[in-house]
Amino acid sequence: MFDRIAKFTNSTSFLNATKVTIASVIPVLIFNLLGHFEIGFTIALGAFYTYPSDIPSTLSHKIKGLIVASFIVSGVNLLVNLAYPYPYLFYPFLGFLLFLCSMISVYGQRATLVSFSALISISLSFGHIHKGWEAFAYSGYIFTGGILYLIVSLAFHFIQPYKYIELEIARGIRLTAKYLKLRGDLWSPEANRKTIIEKQLSIQVELNEIHEDLRKVLIGNQSSSATSQNRKMLLVFITLLEIQELALYTSFDHSKIHEKFDKHPDVLRTYQNVAYKLASTLKKLSKNVHHIAVYVDKNDLKNELDALEFAIFDYEKTLGKEEAAEGVLMLTNMLKYAKNQVGKIKIIQRAFSLAMQSYKLKEKDKELEKFLTPQYYPLRTLIENLSFSSSIFRHSVRLTITILIGFIVGKFLPFQNVYWILLTIVVIMRPGYGLTKERSYNRIFGTLLGGLLAFGIVSVVQNHVVLSIFSIICMLLGISFAQTNYKISATFVTMYVVFIYGILVPNVVEVIQFRILDSLVGAILAFLANQFLWPAWEFINTPIHIENSIRANRTYLREIADFYNKKGEVPTSYRLARKNVFIEIGNLMTSFQRMMQEPKSKQKTLPLVNKLVVLNHSLLSALASLSTYIQAHQTTSASESFNYIIKTILLNLDHSISILRNETIITDTFFDKEDVTLQFEEMKRKNFTRLATDEELDKETRQAKMQEAQMVIEQLIWMSNLAEKILKITKDLKATNPD
């Protein structure tokens, strides 16, 4: 229980909620003591509007982003107040303003959150319309609140400059441990491999988000902050990436291995124990991130590795060298993987101890900066998205129309607060049907539950000081859960609203009734709009994500093939291709998850999409396995057969992309499957014959070269089969969904 509370309070969500709660409570307390509660409350609203745009970034981007957000949320409020007295001007202007605020989402994550804040500001501006100088003063208070939040956020940054990084690193380590634990589960004979792989893909999506946030902060700060602590955290981040990548790269055919060791299960259980120990060591390490100076490595995993080595020795002794040769090779590869992971875990352990005080990456700073997404906002991007082919444009039009309908319904029907309807629409309405439906249900449930709980408390507690404390706690918890559990967040936010009204107005029951009714109307409008106003069904978007995943795999394969041919240092373009393929397959998985939330009638292609998710992920594993091997070993020159087979794989992937893009495929460009098979046979014959007859090679070198030939050929066969399956499934997908 206490561990869960500690974990929750030591999270980035709670940290962000603490910042906005402090920035909101301070002005209310100060101005309430001065007899100007409304001014304090307006400043608090400004802080609340601005905080969503406080996302991971460099310090300069943080400051600029929060100032711009403050200008926008205060500016739209002023414009609404100035236009409101003129009905003929107001309604078209409101529609234009809503559409424009929605469309700025085309500029990325921060712009999307600023867009959300601006729409919230517009919605709540109808709570109290101001005229003349009051409108300017009110807008100024909102801007002040935004600047106050910036000051609080900067205070947190300078007091604990690495707090956010530590929390995200700890979260990344914890998720990586979970990923490794699932790999250990695969070694159970009764394991449901399909379910485990789906869980791994979901974790990979979360890890991609964490890695992207850490890149922005750590790599972005390299030029301005060369502290040993920043570089130490960068080392941990890079090593964490390598642990996950090594886990993905080192793929085992579990069915074949279980069949091979059916009569010797103990040796696999010994390896599974190593896999679980790797995961548990990382999990323990995540809890020690905040105690860097006192961390001591208590478990070096030596006993587990020794046990596996002994198990391999015992297996070989039992069967004899010749009979056990293939099995020993498999087990040795597993042992090498485990030792590599232990080595990387030790790097992180040393970084969080006194054993490593600094880490230098100066010569790589410029290369690292290439991994950041550039920050620029050309007008052309907005103009290019002004068509129904853009999902953001369709969502903006849909959202604008829905808010206008909500405003008209609230204005001309006997609702108490029209802005609650608008607020509900803005908060729960998302581009996708599934997420909007889920948030509608959670909003209604949370409003009902929160209203009942808060009403029960207000009925018993009449003390304004106690209710104020409850409201602060509920605000803190409501914001903390906003990103992780919207149902709980809606419950606490409703309680917060009821407690505030319990302090300000006597008739709380009426407030609860109208809030529930308004939330219900807003949720229904949002749900209907997403279903009938240019719906963004996921089967329309999924082919784009599939195409991007195939394209990313193709680019990664080209980089690997170039490196195998040229040797030398691994180029930055290779690392960028590797990063991109992780992101695109994560996006494909997210798209698939959204499709699963949609109506059954819109899931006709779901089985085919599922196959393509798994096939693309498997292709990435095969590519990465080959890449890892050729980087870790001194390899021979690439043969003509190798390059021919690479071309066939690339061509199959190109054809898959062409099918998804409705492009004509030139039949002359197809490779003869029999010719490909002959190339594999020729590759095997040349490699193994040459190595067997080369008398200049000693036994150890010959064995290493034969292992290389076997490994490369096996991976090429696997990749070739996967590329053919991707092409076949892509054809089936296009036949099922020709549009």
C-alpha positions in Angstrom: 0.0 0.0 0.0 2.7 2.5 1.1 4.9 1.4 -1.9 2.0 2.3 -4.3 1.5 5.7 -2.7 5.2 6.4 -2.8 5.3 5.3 -6.5 2.3 7.5 -7.3 3.7 10.6 -5.5 7.1 10.0 -7.1 5.8 10.2 -10.7 6.0 12.8 -13.4 2.1 13.1 -13.4 2.1 14.0 -9.7 5.0 16.4 -10.2 3.2 18.3 -12.9 0.0 18.3 -10.9 1.9 19.7 -7.9 3.2 22.6 -10.0 -0.1 23.6 -11.4 -1.8 23.2 -8.0 0.7 25.5 -6.3 0.4 28.0 -9.2 -3.4 27.9 -8.8 -3.7 28.0 -5.0 -1.2 30.8 -4.3 -3.2 33.6 -6.0 -6.5 32.4 -4.6 -5.2 32.5 -1.1 -3.4 35.8 -1.4 -6.3 37.7 -3.2 -8.9 36.1 -1.0 -7.1 37.6 2.0 -7.1 41.0 0.2 -10.8 40.7 -0.4 -10.5 40.0 -4.2 -11.3 36.3 -4.5 -12.4 36.6 -8.2 -9.1 38.1 -9.3 -7.2 35.3 -7.6 -9.5 32.7 -9.1 -9.0 34.2 -12.6 -5.2 34.1 -12.2 -5.6 30.5 -11.1 -7.5 29.8 -14.3 -4.7 31.3 -16.3 -2.2 28.9 -14.6 -4.5 26.0 -15.2 -4.9 26.9 -18.9 -1.2 27.2 -19.5 0.2 24.1 -17.7 -0.7 21.4 -20.4 1.8 23.0 -22.7 4.6 22.4 -20.2 6.0 19.3 -22.0 9.6 17.8 -22.0 11.9 20.1 -23.9 15.0 22.3 -23.5 14.8 25.2 -21.1 14.6 27.8 -23.8 11.7 25.9 -25.6 9.9 25.6 -22.2 10.0 29.3 -21.6 9.0 30.3 -25.1 6.3 27.7 -25.2 4.7 28.7 -22.0 4.8 32.4 -22.8 3.2 31.8 -26.2 0.5 29.6 -24.5 -0.2 32.3 -22.0 -0.7 34.9 -24.9 -3.0 32.5 -26.8 -5.3 31.5 -23.9 -5.6 35.1 -22.7 -6.0 36.4 -26.2 -8.8 34.1 -27.2 -10.7 34.9 -24.0 -10.4 38.6 -24.8 -11.6 38.1 -28.4 -14.7 36.1 -27.3 -15.6 38.9 -24.8 -15.1 41.7 -27.3 -17.2 39.9 -30.1 -20.0 38.6 -27.8 -22.2 41.8 -27.8 -22.5 41.6 -31.6 -24.6 38.4 -32.5 -24.2 38.7 -36.3 -20.5 39.0 -36.0 -20.1 36.7 -33.0 -21.3 33.3 -34.3 -19.2 33.2 -37.5 -16.3 34.7 -35.6 -16.6 32.0 -32.9 -16.7 29.3 -35.5 -13.6 30.7 -37.2 -11.8 31.0 -33.8 -12.6 27.5 -32.8 -11.5 26.1 -36.1 -8.2 28.0 -36.1 -7.4 26.9 -32.5 -8.1 23.3 -33.5 -6.0 23.5 -36.6 -2.8 24.6 -34.8 -2.5 20.9 -33.8 -0.8 20.3 -37.1 2.4 21.7 -35.6 3.1 18.8 -33.2 2.6 17.8 -29.6 3.1 21.2 -27.9 0.8 22.9 -30.4 -1.8 20.2 -29.8 -1.7 20.9 -26.1 -1.8 24.7 -26.6 -4.8 24.1 -28.9 -6.5 22.2 -26.1 -5.8 24.9 -23.6 -7.2 27.6 -26.0 -10.4 25.6 -26.6 -10.8 25.2 -22.8 -10.3 29.0 -22.4 -12.9 29.7 -25.0 -15.4 27.3 -23.4 -15.0 28.7 -19.9 -15.1 32.3 -21.1 -18.9 31.9 -21.3 -19.0 31.4 -17.6 -18.9 35.2 -17.2 -18.9 37.6 -20.1 -17.0 40.9 -19.5 -17.4 44.2 -21.3 -15.1 47.1 -22.0 -12.1 47.6 -19.8 -13.2 44.6 -17.6 -12.6 42.3 -20.6 -9.0 43.5 -21.0 -8.4 43.3 -17.2 -9.8 39.7 -17.1 -7.6 38.7 -20.0 -4.6 40.3 -18.3 -5.3 38.2 -15.1 -5.3 35.0 -17.2 -2.0 36.0 -18.8 -0.6 36.7 -15.3 -1.7 33.2 -14.2 0.2 31.8 -17.2 3.4 33.7 -16.3 2.9 32.6 -12.6 2.8 29.0 -13.7 6.0 29.6 -15.8 7.7 31.0 -12.7 6.6 28.0 -10.5 7.7 25.6 -13.2 11.1 27.3 -13.5 11.5 27.2 -9.7 10.9 23.4 -9.7 13.4 23.2 -12.6 16.2 25.1 -10.8 15.6 23.6 -7.4 15.6 20.0 -8.8 17.0 20.3 -12.3 17.1 16.6 -12.9 13.9 15.6 -11.1 11.9 15.0 -14.3 14.8 13.2 -15.9 15.2 10.9 -12.9 11.5 10.1 -12.8 11.4 9.3 -16.6 14.6 7.3 -16.4 13.1 5.3 -13.5 9.9 4.8 -15.4 11.9 3.7 -18.5 13.9 1.2 -16.4 10.8 -0.2 -14.8 9.1 -0.7 -18.2 12.3 -2.2 -19.7 12.3 -4.7 -16.8 8.7 -5.6 -17.5 9.7 -6.1 -21.2 12.5 -8.5 -20.1 10.1 -10.3 -17.7 7.8 -11.0 -20.7 10.8 -12.4 -22.6 11.4 -14.7 -19.7 7.7 -15.8 -19.8 8.3 -17.0 -23.4 10.5 -19.8 -22.1 7.6 -21.5 -20.3 6.4 -24.5 -22.5 2.7 -23.5 -21.9 3.3 -19.8 -22.7 0.7 -18.0 -24.9 3.3 -16.5 -27.2 0.8 -14.4 -29.2 -0.5 -12.7 -26.0 3.0 -12.1 -24.7 4.2 -10.5 -28.0 1.1 -8.2 -28.0 2.0 -7.1 -24.4 5.6 -6.5 -25.5 4.4 -4.3 -28.4 2.3 -2.3 -26.0 5.2 -1.7 -23.7 7.4 -0.8 -26.7 4.9 2.0 -27.6 5.1 3.4 -24.0 8.9 3.1 -24.1 9.0 5.0 -27.5 7.2 7.9 -25.9 9.6 8.0 -22.9 12.6 7.7 -25.1 11.4 10.6 -27.3 10.8 12.8 -24.2 14.2 12.0 -22.8 15.9 12.8 -26.1 14.4 16.3 -26.1 15.6 17.0 -22.6 19.0 15.2 -22.5 20.3 15.7 -26.0 18.7 19.1 -26.3 20.6 20.2 -23.2 24.0 19.0 -24.4 25.0 22.3 -25.9 23.9 24.4 -22.9 24.4 22.1 -20.0 27.6 20.1 -20.0 27.3 19.0 -16.4 28.6 15.5 -15.4 25.1 14.7 -14.1 23.5 15.5 -17.4 26.0 13.4 -19.2 25.7 10.6 -16.7 21.9 10.5 -17.3 22.6 10.5 -21.0 24.8 7.5 -20.6 22.0 5.7 -18.6 19.5 6.6 -21.3 21.7 5.3 -24.2 22.4 2.1 -22.3 18.7 1.7 -21.6 18.0 1.9 -25.3 20.7 -0.7 -25.9 19.2 -3.1 -23.4 15.8 -2.9 -25.1 17.3 -3.1 -28.5 19.5 -6.1 -27.6 16.4 -7.9 -26.2 14.6 -7.2 -29.5 17.6 -8.1 -31.6 18.3 -11.5 -29.9 15.4 -13.5 -31.2 15.1 -17.2 -30.5 12.8 -19.8 -32.2 11.2 -20.9 -29.0 9.2 -23.7 -30.6 12.4 -25.2 -32.1 14.3 -24.8 -28.9 11.6 -26.4 -26.7 11.5 -29.3 -29.2 15.3 -29.6 -29.1 15.5 -29.6 -25.3 12.3 -31.5 -24.7 14.1 -34.2 -22.7 16.4 -31.7 -20.9 14.0 -29.0 -19.5 16.3 -28.1 -16.6 18.7 -26.3 -18.9 15.9 -24.0 -20.2 14.6 -23.4 -16.7 18.1 -22.3 -15.8 18.1 -19.8 -18.6 14.6 -18.6 -17.7 15.9 -18.0 -14.2 18.6 -15.8 -15.7 16.1 -13.9 -17.8 13.9 -13.3 -14.7 16.9 -12.1 -12.7 17.8 -9.6 -15.4 14.3 -8.2 -15.1 14.2 -8.2 -11.3 17.6 -6.5 -11.1 16.4 -3.7 -13.4 13.2 -3.4 -11.4 15.2 -3.0 -8.2 17.5 -0.5 -9.9 14.5 1.7 -10.9 13.7 2.1 -7.2 17.2 3.4 -6.4 17.4 6.1 -9.1 16.7 8.8 -6.5 19.5 7.5 -4.2 22.4 7.9 -6.6 25.2 8.5 -4.1 24.3 5.6 -1.7 23.4 3.0 -4.3 25.4 -0.2 -3.9 25.3 -3.2 -6.3 24.2 -6.1 -4.2 23.6 -8.6 -7.0 26.0 -8.9 -9.9 24.2 -11.9 -11.5 27.4 -13.9 -11.4 25.7 -16.9 -9.7 23.0 -17.0 -12.3 25.5 -16.9 -15.2 27.7 -19.6 -13.6 24.6 -21.8 -13.2 23.8 -21.5 -16.9 27.4 -22.3 -17.9 27.3 -25.3 -15.7 24.0 -26.4 -17.2 25.5 -26.1 -20.7 28.5 -28.1 -19.6 26.3 -30.8 -18.0 24.1 -31.0 -21.2 27.2 -31.5 -23.4 28.6 -34.1 -21.0 25.3 -36.0 -20.9 24.8 -36.3 -24.7 28.4 -36.2 -25.9 30.1 -33.5 -28.0 28.9 -34.5 -31.5 25.2 -35.1 -30.6 25.1 -32.0 -28.4 26.9 -29.7 -30.8 23.8 -27.9 -32.2 22.2 -27.6 -28.8 25.4 -26.2 -27.3 25.6 -23.6 -30.0 22.0 -22.5 -29.2 22.7 -22.4 -25.5 26.0 -20.6 -26.0 24.2 -17.8 -28.0 21.7 -17.5 -25.2 24.6 -17.2 -22.7 26.3 -14.6 -24.8 23.0 -12.6 -24.9 22.7 -12.8 -21.1 26.3 -11.7 -20.5 25.8 -8.7 -22.8 22.7 -7.7 -20.9 24.5 -8.1 -17.6 27.3 -5.9 -18.9 24.9 -3.1 -19.8 23.0 -3.4 -16.5 26.4 -2.9 -14.8 27.0 0.3 -16.7 23.7 1.7 -15.3 24.6 0.4 -11.8 28.0 2.1 -11.9 26.4 5.3 -13.2 24.1 5.3 -10.1 27.0 4.8 -7.7 30.2 6.6 -6.8 32.1 4.4 -9.3 31.3 6.7 -12.2 31.4 10.5 -11.7 31.5 11.8 -15.2 30.9 10.8 -18.8 32.1 12.5 -21.9 30.2 12.7 -25.2 31.6 16.0 -26.5 32.7 14.5 -29.8 29.2 13.1 -30.4 27.1 16.1 -29.4 26.5 17.2 -33.0 25.6 13.7 -34.0 23.2 13.2 -31.1 21.4 16.4 -32.0 20.3 14.8 -35.3 18.1 12.5 -33.3 15.9 15.5 -32.2 12.8 16.4 -34.1 13.3 20.0 -35.5 11.2 22.8 -34.1 9.8 25.0 -36.8 6.3 26.2 -37.7 6.0 27.1 -41.4 2.6 28.5 -42.6 2.8 26.0 -45.5 2.1 23.2 -43.1 -1.2 24.7 -42.0 -2.2 25.5 -45.6 -1.3 21.9 -46.8 -3.7 20.5 -44.1 -6.7 22.6 -45.2 -8.4 19.7 -47.0 -10.6 16.7 -46.0 -7.7 14.4 -46.7 -6.2 15.7 -43.5 -7.4 13.9 -40.3 -6.7 17.1 -38.3 -8.8 19.2 -40.7 -11.7 16.8 -40.4 -11.4 16.7 -36.6 -11.2 20.6 -36.5 -14.4 20.9 -38.6 -16.2 18.3 -36.5 -15.1 19.8 -33.2 -16.1 23.3 -34.3 -19.6 22.2 -35.4 -20.1 20.2 -32.3 -19.1 23.1 -30.0 -21.4 25.5 -31.9 -24.3 23.0 -31.6 -23.6 22.6 -27.9 -23.5 26.4 -27.4 -26.8 26.8 -29.2 -28.4 24.0 -27.2 -27.2 25.4 -23.9 -28.2 28.9 -24.9 -31.8 28.3 -26.0 -32.7 25.4 -23.6 -32.9 25.9 -19.8 -29.4 24.8 -18.9 -27.7 26.6 -16.0 -24.1 26.7 -17.3 -23.6 26.4 -21.1 -19.8 26.3 -20.6 -20.0 22.9 -18.9 -21.4 21.5 -22.1 -18.7 23.1 -24.2 -16.0 22.0 -21.7 -17.2 18.4 -21.8 -17.1 18.4 -25.6 -13.5 19.8 -25.7 -12.2 17.4 -23.0 -13.6 14.1 -24.3 -13.8 14.6 -28.1 -10.8 13.0 -29.8 -10.1 12.4 -33.5 -10.8 8.6 -33.1 -14.1 7.1 -32.4 -12.9 4.6 -29.8 -11.1 7.0 -27.5 -14.1 9.5 -27.6 -16.5 6.7 -26.7 -14.3 5.6 -23.8 -13.8 9.1 -22.5 -17.6 9.8 -22.8 -18.3 6.8 -20.6 -15.5 7.7 -18.1 -16.7 11.3 -18.0 -20.3 10.4 -17.2 -19.2 7.7 -14.7 -16.7 10.1 -13.0 -19.2 12.9 -12.8 -21.9 10.7 -11.2 -19.5 9.1 -8.7 -17.8 12.4 -7.9 -21.1 14.2 -7.5 -22.5 11.6 -5.1 -19.3 11.5 -3.0 -18.9 15.3 -2.9 -22.5 15.8 -2.1 -22.2 13.3 0.8 -19.2 15.2 2.2 -20.7 18.7 1.7 -23.9 17.5 3.5 -21.9 16.6 6.6 -19.0 19.2 6.4 -20.0 22.8 6.4 -16.6 24.3 7.4 -15.1 26.3 4.5 -11.5 25.8 5.6 -12.0 22.0 5.5 -13.8 22.2 2.1 -11.0 24.3 0.8 -8.4 21.7 1.8 -10.6 18.9 0.2 -10.8 21.0 -3.0 -7.0 21.4 -3.2 -6.5 17.7 -2.6 -9.1 16.8 -5.3 -7.6 19.2 -7.8 -4.2 17.7 -7.2 -5.4 14.2 -7.6 -7.7 15.0 -10.6 -4.8 16.5 -12.6 -2.4 13.7 -11.5 -4.7 11.1 -13.0 -5.7 13.0 -16.1 -3.2 11.2 -18.4 -3.3 7.8 -16.8 -6.9 7.2 -15.7 -9.5 9.6 -16.9 -12.3 7.9 -15.0 -10.6 8.6 -11.7 -9.6 12.1 -12.9 -13.2 13.0 -13.8 -14.3 11.8 -10.3 -11.9 14.0 -8.5 -12.4 17.0 -10.8 -16.2 16.8 -10.2 -15.6 16.7 -6.4 -13.3 19.7 -6.7 -16.0 21.7 -8.6 -18.7 20.7 -6.0 -16.5 21.7 -3.1 -15.8 25.1 -4.7 -19.5 25.7 -5.2 -20.1 24.4 -1.7 -18.0 27.3 -0.5 -19.4 29.9 -2.8 -23.1 29.1 -3.2 -25.7 27.6 -0.8 -27.7 25.3 -3.2 -25.1 22.6 -4.0 -27.7 20.0 -5.0 -28.8 22.1 -8.0 -25.2 22.6 -9.0 -24.6 18.8 -9.0 -27.8 18.1 -11.0 -26.9 20.6 -13.7 -23.3 19.5 -13.9 -24.4 15.9 -14.5 -27.0 17.0 -17.1 -24.5 19.2 -18.9 -21.8 16.5 -18.9 -24.3 14.0 -20.3 -25.4 16.4 -23.1 -21.8 17.2 -24.0 -20.8 13.5 -24.0 -23.7 12.6 -26.2 -23.0 15.4 -28.7 -19.3 14.4 -28.9 -20.1 10.7 -29.4 -22.7 11.4 -32.1 -20.4 13.9 -33.9 -17.5 11.4 -34.0 -19.9 8.8 -35.5 -21.7 10.8 -38.1 -19.6 13.9 -38.9 -16.8 12.8 -41.3 -15.8 9.9 -38.9 -12.1 9.1 -38.7 -12.4 5.3 -38.7 -9.1 3.7 -38.1 -9.2 1.4 -41.1 -8.8 4.5 -43.2 -5.6 5.6 -41.4 -4.1 2.1 -40.7 -2.8 1.6 -44.3 -0.7 4.8 -43.9 0.9 3.4 -40.7 1.4 0.0 -42.4 3.1 1.8 -45.3 5.3 3.8 -43.0 6.3 0.7 -41.0 7.3 -1.2 -44.2 9.1 1.9 -45.5 11.0 2.2 -42.2 12.0 -1.5 -42.2 13.1 -1.1 -45.9 15.3 1.9 -45.0 16.8 0.0 -42.0 17.6 -3.0 -44.2 19.4 -0.8 -46.7 21.5 0.7 -44.0 22.4 -2.8 -42.7 23.3 -4.0 -46.2 25.4 -1.0 -46.8 27.3 -1.4 -43.5 27.8 -5.2 -44.3 29.3 -4.2 -47.7 31.4 -1.3 -46.6 32.3 -2.2 -42.9 33.9 0.6 -40.9 32.1 2.8 -38.3 28.4 2.6 -37.9 27.0 5.8 -39.6 24.5 8.2 -38.0 22.1 7.5 -40.8 22.0 3.8 -39.6 21.1 4.9 -36.1 18.4 7.3 -37.3 16.9 4.5 -39.4 16.9 2.3 -36.4 15.2 5.0 -34.3 12.6 5.7 -37.0 11.6 2.0 -37.4 10.9 1.7 -33.7 8.7 4.8 -33.8 6.8 3.7 -36.9 6.0 0.2 -35.6 4.9 1.7 -32.4 2.6 4.0 -34.3 1.2 1.0 -36.2 0.6 -0.9 -32.9 -1.3 2.2 -31.5 -3.4 2.4 -34.7 -4.3 -1.3 -34.3 -5.3 -0.8 -30.7 -7.6 2.1 -31.7 -9.2 -0.1 -34.3 -10.0 -2.7 -31.7 -12.1 -0.1 -29.8 -14.2 0.7 -32.8 -17.6 -1.0 -33.8 -17.3 -4.5 -35.2 -18.7 -3.3 -38.6 -15.5 -1.1 -38.9 -13.1 -4.0 -38.1 -13.3 -6.0 -41.3 -9.5 -5.7 -41.8 -8.6 -6.2 -38.2 -7.2 -9.8 -38.6 -5.0 -8.7 -41.6 -3.8 -5.6 -39.8 -2.9 -7.8 -36.8 -0.9 -10.1 -39.0 1.0 -7.1 -40.5 1.7 -5.7 -37.1 3.3 -9.0 -36.1 5.1 -9.5 -39.4 6.6 -6.0 -39.4 7.7 -6.5 -35.8 9.2 -9.9 -36.7 11.0 -8.3 -39.6 12.5 -5.7 -37.4 13.7 -8.5 -35.0 15.3 -10.3 -37.9 16.9 -7.2 -39.3 18.2 -6.2 -35.9 19.6 -9.7 -35.2 21.6 -9.5 -38.4 22.7 -6.0 -37.6 23.8 -6.8 -34.1 25.8 -9.8 -35.3 27.7 -8.0 -38.0 28.5 -5.1 -35.7 29.8 -7.4 -32.9 31.9 -9.7 -35.2 34.6 -9.2 -37.8 32.7 -10.4 -40.8 33.7 -11.5 -44.3 33.0 -9.6 -47.5 29.4 -9.5 -48.7 28.9 -12.0 -51.6 27.0 -11.4 -54.8 24.3 -13.9 -53.5 23.9 -11.8 -50.3 23.3 -8.6 -52.3 21.0 -10.4 -54.7 18.8 -11.7 -51.9 18.8 -8.3 -50.2 17.5 -6.9 -53.5 14.7 -9.4 -53.6 13.6 -8.5 -50.0 13.8 -4.8 -50.8 11.7 -5.3 -54.0 9.0 -7.2 -52.1 8.8 -4.4 -49.6 8.7 -1.9 -52.4 5.9 -3.8 -54.1 4.0 -3.8 -50.8 4.3 0.0 -50.5 3.2 0.4 -54.1 0.1 -1.7 -53.5 -0.8 0.4 -50.5 -0.3 3.6 -52.6 -2.4 2.2 -55.5 0.6 2.4 -57.8 1.1 0.2 -60.8 3.7 -2.6 -60.3 6.0 -3.4 -63.3 5.9 -7.2 -63.6 9.4 -7.3 -65.1 10.8 -6.2 -61.8 9.7 -9.4 -60.0 12.4 -11.9 -59.1 12.0 -15.6 -59.9 11.4 -17.5 -56.7 13.4 -20.5 -58.0 16.3 -18.2 -58.8 16.2 -16.9 -55.2 16.3 -20.4 -53.9 19.3 -21.2 -56.1 21.0 -18.1 -54.7 20.5 -19.4 -51.2 22.0 -22.8 -52.2 24.9 -21.1 -54.0 25.6 -19.0 -50.9 25.6 -22.0 -48.6 27.8 -24.0 -51.0 30.4 -21.3 -51.5 30.7 -20.4 -47.9 30.8 -23.8 -46.4 33.0 -25.4 -49.1 35.5 -22.5 -48.9 35.7 -22.6 -45.1 36.0 -26.4 -45.1 38.9 -26.5 -47.6 40.8 -23.4 -46.4 43.8 -24.9 -44.7 45.2 -21.5 -43.6 42.4 -21.1 -41.0 42.8 -22.5 -37.6 39.9 -24.5 -36.0 38.6 -21.6 -33.9 38.6 -19.1 -36.8 37.0 -21.7 -39.1 34.2 -22.3 -36.6 33.6 -18.6 -36.2 33.4 -18.1 -39.9 31.0 -21.0 -40.3 28.9 -19.6 -37.5 28.7 -16.3 -39.4 27.7 -18.0 -42.6 25.0 -20.0 -40.9 23.7 -17.0 -39.0 23.6 -14.7 -42.0 21.9 -17.3 -44.2 19.3 -18.1 -41.6 18.4 -14.5 -41.1 18.2 -13.9 -44.8 15.9 -16.9 -45.3 13.7 -15.6 -42.4 13.7 -12.0 -43.8 12.9 -13.2 -47.3 9.9 -15.3 -46.0 8.6 -12.4 -43.9 8.9 -10.0 -46.9 6.9 -12.4 -49.0 4.2 -12.8 -46.4 4.0 -9.0 -45.9 3.5 -8.7 -49.7 0.8 -11.4 -49.7 -1.1 -9.9 -46.7 -0.8 -6.4 -48.1 -2.5 -7.7 -51.3 -5.3 -9.3 -49.2 -5.7 -6.1 -47.2 -6.0 -4.0 -50.3 -8.5 -6.4 -51.8 -10.6 -6.2 -48.6 -10.3 -2.4 -48.4 -9.8 -1.1 -51.9 -10.4 2.6 -51.0 
